[in-house]
Amino acid sequence: MAVAGFLLALVLVLYFAGSVMREMRGFHDAQHEGRPLEGWMTPRYVSMSYRVPPEEILALWQISPDIRRRMTLSEISKLNGMTIDQMQRLVTERARVLRAGGQ
């Protein structure tokens, strides 16, 4: 019985590890990098796409780090009064500075 439990746990760990690896590999794909912002996106998606730390994304958009994890850019836009185009300009500029080695 202990062996069966161990094997089940091992299978579950391998399954979830594979899921995480597929997810991470997907963001290194060129189609995700620097993609224009859309209302359905989340700050986490933008952070990964533009390679800007999530806390910097939130600060740029003047939103609290306590927001719901899956809040979309459309929802955030209503909260902070910025258009998605304004949010785009801020994150694009920050990503450019970071790529150039700036702070």
N, C-alpha and C positions, 0 to 999 in steps of 0.2 A: 504494500500500500504506500509506503514511504517513497519507493522508487517511482511509482506512478505519479505521485504528487510532485516529485522533483522534476520529472519529465514534462509534466503539464506546465509547471512554472518556467522551465527552460524554453519551451515552445512560445509561451506568452512573451517572455523577455526578448527572444529573437524576433518575434513578430513586431513588437513595438519599436525595437531598435532599428529594424528595417524601415518602418514607417518614418521615423525621425530622419534617417539617412536619405530617403527619397525626397522628403520635404526640404532638407538642407541643400541637396544637390540641385533641386529645381530653382533655387534662388541664385545659383551661380550661372544659370543659363542666361545668355545675352538678352533674351526676350523680356526678362524681368528687370533688367538693370536700367535705371533711369527712365522707366516708363512714365508717360504723362499721368498726372494725378487724375483720378476719377472718384466720384462720390461714394462708390461702394468700398473703396480701399480703407484700411485701418492704419493707424500710426505705425503699428508693428510692420505691416507690409511695406509702407513707405520707407521706414528705417532700414529694412533689409534690402530693398530695391536700390536705394541711394547710398547705402553704407554710411548712414549718419546715425549716431547713437540715439536710441529712443528718447532718452531724457532731453536731448537737444532738440529733437523734433517737437516735443511737447512745449519746450520753452520758446521756440521760434513762433509757435502758433498761439502762445499765451494761454495755454490750458493747464489745468492742474494734473499732476501725476496720478491723482486719485480717480480719474475718469474710468468708466467701464472699459474693460480690456478690449472689447470688440466694437467699440463705438466707431461709426463710419465717418469719413471726411464730410459727408453731407450733414450729419448730426453735429459734428464739431464746428462746421462753418456757421451753423445757426447759433451755437453757443458763443463763439468768439467774434462774430460779426465780420469775419473775413470771407472773401470769395475763394473758391478753390484755385483760381488763377493767382491770387495773392499768396496763398499757401504754397503754390507751385514755385513762384519766384523766390520765396524765402528758402525753401529746401534745396532748390537748384543752386542758389548762391552758396549756401553752407556746404553742400557737397563739393562744389568747385574749390572752395577754400581748403577743405580737408584733403582733397586729392593733391592740392599744391603744397601740402605739408604745413598748412597754417593751423592756428589754434582757433 
